[in-house]
């Protein structure tokens, strides 16, 4: 087990440089991820950071700490791992394919928590290698939030693991719920909240370096902005959210949320205004 402890989040300039430096890694097959654990033993849920997140993502004060917010607390560990020798592939160009988060108890402003990342399994994909990162947040030693990020490393030939399979089907009757706007500057605004300054989110020019003709929105912003319109107007104590990120949102964009009630929870999708392309697909269980 490779154990790494961070006493504080890495400085942004250092993190960006380290992410850029990983481009020298060459995508290739590995049979299993080396087992590694990264942790931050003391992280505080700060009122100012939470207020900024709620403002950018559309949450109300009554939502408390939204169940998607802890993903920001785990981001420094995810980036530290991706930028380290422990990760076989470059950080740049790695795609967030899907995630599953489970809130076991609501966080509060001022909470002191510990955050942990552990490497997970591998799955094969037609576009490359999928690998999982398991995330835990503890308060007073008790797990209150956990999640799994499934990341796609494009270009890996002969990827290891069983095939990645979508957990969703389209055989449901959808109802258009509401619309929202993704403004042209939302990538820069969310970057300041989340710390994710991936150049594809910042400007048209920098997005072109990654093959996009326009700036693209963060998938986690799109997830959160849609969820803000679907959650009840109160703090949620327990919830599970399973999400797949299907296609990038080119900015600016007018988006629509479609929903369908099932016995398992609320199915929902974010689509373009004309419902021609699905960007995010999710299931929310309260």
N, C-alpha and C positions, 0 to 999 in steps of 0.2 A: 504494500500500500504506500503510495506516494502522498504524504500529508503536507499540505501547505497552509499556513495560517497568516492571514492579512490583518494587521491591527487597524488599518484604515484603507479606504478605497484608493487605488492607484491614481496618481495625478493624471489629468486628462492628456496633456502633451506627451507624457511618457507612454500612456496607453495607446495613443494614436500612432506614435512612432513604432512601438512594438508590433501593432497590428500590421502596419505597412511592411515591417521587416520580415514578417512570416511569409511574404510572397515567394521567397526562395524555396519554401517547402514544395515538394512535388507530389501532387495527388497520386496515391497508389493504394493498392489493396493491403489491408491488415486483417488478421484473423480475429482479433478482439482488441478493444480499447484497453490499454494498461490501466489497472485500477488506481484511481487517484481521488483524493478528497481535498477540497479547498474550503476554507472556512473563514468567517469574520465573526469573532466572538462577541463583539459589542457594537450594535447598530441601533440608532435611535430613530423612531418614527417622528419626524420633525413637522411641526405645524405649518411652517412656511413652505416647505417642499410639497406637502400634501395639498395645500391651498393652490399652489401653482399647477399641480397635476390636475386637480379638479377643474380649474378654470380652462386649461387647454383641452381637456377631454370631455367637458360638458357635464360632469357630475355636480350634484347639489351638495350643500353642507350636510343635509339630512342623510345622505348616503354614508356618512362616516368615512372610514377607510375602505374604499372599494376593493373587492377581492382581486382585481387586476393590479392594484398598486404595489403589492409586495414583489412583483416582477422587477420593479425598479431597484429594490433592495438587493436582489440577486444578480443584477446586471454586472456589477464590478467583478464578481467571482466568475461569471460566464466569460467575460472578456479576458480576465487574467488567465484562465485556463486555455482559451483559444489562442492566446498570444504566447503560451509557454511551450517548451520542448515536449511536454507531456502530450500535447495534441498533435496527432500525426499530420494534420492538414493545415493549410493557411487559414487565417481568420478572414482575410479579404475574399469575398466571393462565396462564403458559406451562407446558406439560405435557411431562414427559420421556416420550417415546413409545417409544423403543427405543435400544439401544446395541450396539456391537460393540467388544470390547477384545481386544488381542493382546499377550501377554507373550512377549518374545523372549529375555529373561534375567531371572532372579529378582533382585529387590532385596534388600538386606541392611540391617539396622539400622546407622545411622551413615552410610549412603551420602549423598553430596552430589550432587544432580541438578539439572538445569534442566527447566523445565516450559513448554510452549508451546501456545497455542491459535491456530488459523487458521480463519476463516470458510469454510464449504463451500457446497454447492448447495441448491437449493429443490426441493420436491416438493409436489404438490397433494394435498389430503385432503378427504374429505367434510365434515369439521368445521372446516377452516381451512387454514393454511399450515404445512407442515413445512419446517424448516431444519436444516442439519447444522453441527456444530462439530467440527473435527478437532483431536485432542489428541496431544501427543508428550511423552515423558519421555526425557531423555538422561542417561547417566552417562559422564563423561569423553569427551563428544562423541559417544558411540555411542547410537543409539536402542535402549532396552531395553523400552519399553512404548508402545503407541499405541492410540488409541481414537477412535470417532466417536459423538457423541451426536446423536440425531435428536429435535428438540423440536417440539412442536405449538403454534402460536399459534392458539387458537380464534377464530372469528368473522371471519376474513379472507375476504371475498367474492372470487370469481374468483381463487383462488390460482394462483401460477405454478408451472411445472415439470410433469414427468411424474407420473402418479398414484403415490402411496405404495402399495406392495404388500407384504403380509406375506410373510415368508420361510418360513413354516411351514404345514403342513397337519395335519389331524387323523386322517389315514388310517393310524394306527399302533396297535399293541396295547400298552396301558399296563399297568404294574405299580405298585401302591402301594408306595412305598419306606419312608417314615417320616412321622411327624407332628411338628409343633412348635407351640408357643404364641406368639402375638403379644400380649404383655401390654398393658394399657391405657396404661402409661407409656412404652412403647418409643419413641414419637415424641420425647419429651423426652430420653430417654437417648441416642438416636442423634443428635439435634440437637447435644448437647454434644460428641459425638465428631466429627461431620462439619462442624459450623458451619452446617448448613442449618436455620435457625430459622423456616422458613415456618410461619405461624400455623395452617395446617390440620393440622399434625402435633403441636401442642402441647396443645390442650385442646378439649373439646366446644364450648365457647362460641366460641373463635376459629375453629374449623372451620366453624361456622355462617355466619360472614362470607363464606365461599367456597361456600356452598350444601350443605355436608355436615352431616348430623344427628349424626355422631359423629366423633371424631378419626380420622385415617387414618395408616397407617404409611408411612414413606418407601419408595418403590419400591426404592431401592438397598439398604435394610436387608433387605427381603424377598428380594431377589436374593442378598445375601451370606449370610443365615441359611440359606437352602436350599443354597447352594453348600458351606457348611461341613460339611454332612452328606453331601455327594456326593464331595468330593475325597479322594484317598488320604491316609493319615495321615503325610504327609511333605511337604517343600517341593517344589513343582512348578517346573521350570525354564522350560518353554515351554508355552503353552496359548492357546487362542482361545475366547472366550465371546461368543455372540450372544444377545441378550435382547430380548424385547418385553414391555412393561408393559401388560397388558390391562384391568385394572379395579382400583380402589383396595381396600385391605384396611381394613375398618372395625374399630376397636379397642374391646374386646379381641376376639381371634379364635383359633380352633383351626384350624390349616392342615395340609394334607397335601401331600407331594411325590410325584409320579408320574413314572416314568421308562421309557425305552425305548432299548435299545441299537441303534444303526444303524451302517452302514459309515462314516458321517461323524463319528461320535462319540456321546455320550450326550445324547439328547433328554430334557428334563425340564420339568415344569410344577408350579407351586404353585397348589393349588385350595383352596376351603373344605373343611371336614371332610366334607361330604356330596357333594363332587365335583360340585356344581351350578354353580359359577362358577370360571373360570380367572382368576387374578390375574397370573401371570408365566409366560412361555413361553420356553424357552431351549435352546441347543445348546452343549455343552461338548466341545471336542476337545483331547485331551492328546497 
